[in-house]
Amino acid sequence: MNDAEGLEHMLELVVERIGDPAPRVYEHLFANAPELREMFVMDTHGSARGEMFHRAVEALLDLAADQPYAPCLIAAEWSNHHLNGVTQAQFVAFFDAMAAVFREALGPAWSPAVQAAWAATMGKVQSSTEPAAA
């Protein structure tokens, strides 16, 4: 199983165990970065959060599969978020919150293979948010 298949299987298991993980991801994010909560004050129904979560999952799966779309999407979203005052650490914290929720939901099923796939994909996220060399 390659990284993309491993992450997709992991996400399927997470949804089977806890349903939609997005609310838990945001709870975790806001617990660790409460200053980000105010950015979502107008999102009273959670639709913006849900869309952001969905796009992040798509990007992660594309990154894991080495698809050309995802690095550009991550870089563009990082730029948009940065213009809105989000630091690189805060941007990456969203993905860290995803990992924490997924790891908790999976328990022992968060295997070394899943951890390796996640780490490899997060390395690609990190490189997509770094400034290009001149």
N, C-alpha and C positions, 0 to 999 in steps of 0.2 A: 504494500500500500504506500503510495507516495504521500508527500506532505499535504497536498490539496485534498486527497481522499481521506486522509487521517483527520484533518480538521473538519471536513464535512461530516464524517461519521461522529466525531466528538460533538458537533453542534446538534446533530440529530438526537444523540443520547441526552444532551442537556435539555432539549425541548421535551423529550419524553418524561424526564424526571421532574422538571420544574415549570413547564409551560414556557411562555414568553420570558426570556431572561432579561429583556431590556429594562423593565422597572428595577430589577435587582442591581443591574449594572449601574444605573443612575444613582440608586441609593448608596452604593459603595463609592462611586465617584464623589458624590456630594459629602459623604462622611469624611473623605480624605482631602477634599478640596472644596470646602463649603463656599468659597468665593465664586465658584462657577455656577452655583444655584441661581444667582440673580440673572444670569444670562438667559435663563429659561422661564422667567417670571410671566411672560406672555403666553407660554405654551401650557395653558390650563388643562388641555385634554391629552397632552403627551404626544401629539402627532409629530411635532418637530423632533422630539427625542426618539420616537420610533423610527422615523425616516433616517435620522442620523445613525442610529444603531444598525438599521438594515443596510445602509450604504457602507458602513464600516465592515460588516460581515462580508458583503460582496467583495470589497476591496481585499480583505484578508484572504479569501478563497482565491481570488485572481492572483494575488502576490504569491501564494503558496504554489500555484500552478504556473508561475513565471509568465503570466499573461502581460502584454504590453500596456494595457489600460490602467491597471491599478497604481503603478508608481506615479503616473501623471495625476490621477485622481487624488492620491494622498498628498502629493506636492501642492496641488491646487487648493485642497481643503486646508492644508497647513497654512498656506499663504492667506486664505480668507480668514481663518481663525486668528492668525497672528495680527492681521489688520484690525481685528476686533479686540485686541488686547490679551489674547491667550498666549501664554509662553509655550515653548517647546515641551517643557516638562509637564505642563498641564495638558497639552495635546496628547502626549504619550500616556499620561495618567488614565485617559479614557480606555486605552487598550489594556493597560494594567488592571483596570477595574473589570474589564471583560474577562481577563484571565483568572482573576480571583474568584469571580462568580462561577465561571465554568469549572474551575478546579474544585471548588466547594461542592458543586452539584454532582460532579463525577466521583468524588472521593477517590477510592483506589483505582478507578478506571482512568484517572488522569495518569497515564502510564509514562514511562521514560520516552517512549516513541512520540506520544502526544506532546510532552514537554519539549522534545527536540524539534518537532514540527512548529510548535508555537514560537520557540526561540528563533528559529531560522526565519520565520515570517516576520517576527518583530524586528529582526535585524534589517529586513527590507523596508519596514515602516520607518525605522530610524534613519536609514540612508536616504529615504524619500523626503525627509524633513530637514536634512542638512543643506546648508547653502552650497550651491555649485561652485567648484573651483574656477577661478578666473583665468 
